[in-house]
Amino acid sequence: MARVAHTKSDIDLIARMIHAEAVGEGRLGMLMVGNVIVNRAVVDCLDFKDLRSIRDVIFHVQGGNYSFEAVQKGSLFYRPARDIERRLARQVVKYWRQHPSKYALWYFNPYGSCPPTWYNQPFAGQYKQHCYYEPQANTCESAYRY
């Protein structure tokens, strides 16, 4: 059973996004970014309560910009998906979750060290260059169900 409903097209979207956002961080870094994508699709809270599909998550607009910079600026996102990233995408939609992205709904790659909060959300941990953030306590119980 999958963590989130998905199509072949969704797998390609995740594959393209994890490549664009984290190819430099290797397999584990791409899995972590993919996990955040899936987490956003399955929660029912905060900025993500109206997102119900992978496509909704990938093309989500907040404050006039896409949530994922790669959609707006990333030439890597617009290249065809590769088999290696498709395999990783299938892992995250089916079962894969690991700290620090396990419950994370946000990540970013700062110019310096990871701040203790990001948009008032607590720091969950870092993997290579990406900092991961979970929802504040008692603000998104659905993040911890899946």
C-alpha positions in Angstrom: 0.0 0.0 0.0 1.3 3.4 -0.9 1.6 6.4 1.5 0.0 8.6 -1.2 -2.1 8.0 -4.3 0.0 8.5 -7.4 0.2 8.0 -11.1 3.2 7.3 -13.4 3.2 11.0 -14.2 3.4 11.8 -10.5 6.5 9.5 -10.2 8.1 11.4 -13.0 7.3 14.7 -11.3 8.9 13.6 -8.1 11.9 12.1 -10.0 12.5 15.4 -11.8 12.1 17.4 -8.6 14.4 15.3 -6.5 17.0 15.4 -9.2 16.7 19.2 -9.6 16.7 19.9 -5.9 19.2 17.3 -4.5 21.2 15.4 -7.1 24.4 16.8 -5.5 23.4 15.2 -2.2 23.2 11.7 -3.6 20.6 9.0 -3.2 19.8 9.7 0.4 19.5 13.4 -0.1 17.1 12.9 -3.0 15.0 10.5 -0.9 14.8 13.1 1.8 13.6 15.8 -0.6 11.1 13.3 -2.1 9.8 12.5 1.4 9.0 16.2 2.0 7.0 16.2 -1.2 5.0 13.1 -0.1 4.5 14.5 3.4 3.0 17.7 1.9 0.6 15.6 -0.1 -0.7 13.6 2.8 -1.0 16.2 5.6 -4.2 18.2 6.2 -2.8 21.3 7.9 -1.1 24.6 7.6 -0.2 25.7 4.1 -0.8 22.3 2.7 -4.4 21.5 3.7 -5.7 21.9 0.2 -3.0 19.9 -1.6 -4.2 16.4 -2.4 -2.0 15.2 -5.1 1.7 15.1 -6.0 1.0 17.6 -8.9 -0.7 20.0 -6.4 2.4 19.9 -4.2 5.0 20.3 -7.0 3.1 23.3 -8.6 2.0 24.9 -5.3 2.2 28.7 -5.4 2.8 30.6 -2.1 3.2 34.4 -2.0 3.2 34.6 -5.8 6.1 32.1 -6.3 6.3 28.3 -6.7 7.1 26.6 -3.4 9.9 24.7 -5.1 12.4 27.0 -6.7 13.3 24.4 -9.3 9.9 24.8 -10.9 10.4 28.5 -11.5 14.2 28.6 -12.1 15.4 25.1 -12.5 16.5 23.9 -15.9 17.1 20.5 -14.3 13.4 20.1 -13.4 12.4 20.4 -17.0 14.6 17.6 -18.2 13.1 14.1 -18.6 13.1 11.9 -15.5 15.8 9.3 -15.2 15.3 5.7 -14.1 17.4 6.1 -10.9 15.3 9.0 -9.7 12.1 7.1 -10.7 13.2 4.2 -8.5 13.7 6.6 -5.6 10.4 8.3 -6.2 8.6 5.0 -6.0 10.3 4.3 -2.7 9.1 7.5 -1.1 5.5 7.1 -2.3 5.4 3.5 -1.0 7.2 3.5 2.3 10.5 5.4 2.7 10.9 7.8 5.6 14.0 8.7 7.6 15.1 11.4 10.0 15.6 14.4 9.5 12.9 14.4 6.7 10.6 11.8 8.3 8.0 14.4 9.5 9.4 17.4 7.7 7.2 19.7 5.6 10.0 22.1 4.7 13.6 22.1 3.7 16.0 24.6 2.3 19.7 25.0 1.5 21.0 28.0 3.4 24.1 30.1 2.7 25.3 29.4 6.2 24.4 27.1 9.0 20.8 25.9 9.6 18.8 28.4 11.7 16.9 26.9 14.7 13.6 27.8 13.1 12.4 28.6 9.6 9.1 30.5 9.2 8.6 29.7 12.9 8.9 25.9 12.4 11.5 24.0 14.4 14.7 22.6 13.0 14.5 18.8 12.7 18.0 18.1 11.4 20.4 18.5 8.5 21.6 16.2 5.7 24.5 17.6 3.8 23.4 21.1 2.6 19.7 20.8 3.3 18.1 21.8 6.6 14.7 20.1 7.4 11.9 21.6 9.5 8.9 19.9 11.1 5.7 21.6 12.1 5.4 23.3 15.5 4.0 21.0 18.2 0.2 20.7 18.1 -0.2 22.4 14.7 -0.2 19.5 12.3 -1.0 16.1 13.9 -1.5 14.6 10.4 2.2 15.0 9.8 2.9 12.3 12.3 0.2 9.7 11.2 1.7 8.5 8.0 
